[in-house]
Amino acid sequence: QVQLVESGGGLVQPGGSLKLSCAASGSILSIYRMAWYRQAPGKHREWVASIAVSTSDSTNYRDSVKGRFAISRDNSNNTVYLQMNGLKPEDTAVYYCNGFISAPSIRTRDYWGQGTQVTVSS
């Protein structure tokens, strides 16, 4: 069983910063990709950022967060982070961690965390 657990959400004023964490645990063989998604009230879930778990650790971001958000990972504890700076009210959403992971006797597939609320408001 693979689990993803997010932490670090909260209430922050516009222009502020937050750092989200997502720890993957369980019977993990390999992690191929980790990503963050978000879902605002009344909207579809949208991709925010992703990192390929490889020697290159290539990263990608949606246009609206480029230059403000940074995704990174710590292989030693299977954790991915999302540093969010210059937060705007439109960043308010539930943020979900996603991992494309292989586990024993289970085909490689996507796993999701339970989500953490980020609210940007004065």
N, C-alpha and C positions, 0 to 999 in steps of 0.2 A: 504494500500500500504506500502510495506516494502522497505527501501532504505539502501544501504551500501555505505558509502563514505570514500575513502582512502585519506590519506595525508602523507607527510613526505619523498617522494622520492626526488632524486636529483643526482648530480654528486659528486663522492667521489674518492679519491685516493686509490689505493690498500693498504690494511691494515687498512683502516679507518672504521668508524661506521656510521650507520644511524638507526633511529627508525621510523618505519611505524606505522600509526594509522588507525583504521577502526571503524567508528561509525555507529551503526545500529539505524535506527529511523523508525517511523511509527506505525501502529497498530500491535504491537508485543504481542503475548500471551506468548510464551516461546521460548528461544534460547537453542538448544540442543548441538550444536557443531559449533565452528568457526575455520576457517582454512585460510592459505595463500597458494596461488599457484603462479607460475610465468611462463612467456612465453618469451623465447629468440627469436630473429629473425630467421625465418626459422625452428623453432622447435615447437613441440607440447607443450601445457600447461602441467606443471608438479606440483604435490603436493610438498609443502615445509614443512609445519608444521601444526599441528592441536591441539586444546584444547577442551576437553569435558566440557561443562558447567554444572558442578555438584559439589557436595561437595568435590569430589576428585580432580577435575580440572586436570585430567590426560592429559599429553602432549605426542606428538609423532613428530619425525623429520625425514626427509630423511637423509640418511647417510652422504651426502656431506656437510650438514650444522650443523651436530651434534657438540656440543662444541663451535660453533661460533654464532648461532642464538638462541634466546629465545622468545617463545610466551607466552603472559600473557593476562589477561583480567581484566576489571573493571566493575563489575556488576552494579554499581550505575549509570553508563551512557551508558551501553550496548556497550562498546568499547573494542576492542581487539588490542593488540600491537605486533609488531615484532621487537625486538631489534637485529640488525645485526652488529656483530663485526668481525674484521679480514676479511673484504670484499676482494674478489678476482675478477679479470676481468670476470671469468666465472659465477659470480653471476649477471652480467648485464642482465636485463630483465624487462618486465612490470610485476609488482606484483599485483595480484588480491586478494581481500578479498572474502571469501565465508562463508555463514552462512546457517545452516540447522534450519529453523525457522518456527514456527506456527503462523498464523494470523487468525483473525475472518473470518469464512465462507470460508476459503481456506485451503486445505490440506497441511500438513507440507511438505515443499520442500526447495530446494536450492535457495539461492539468491546470486547474484554476484555484486561486486562493478565495477566501471568503469576502474580501474587500475591506478597505479602510476609508473612512469618510474624510475628505479634505474640504474645508469651507473657507473661502476667502471673502472676508467682509469687514467693514469698519464699524 
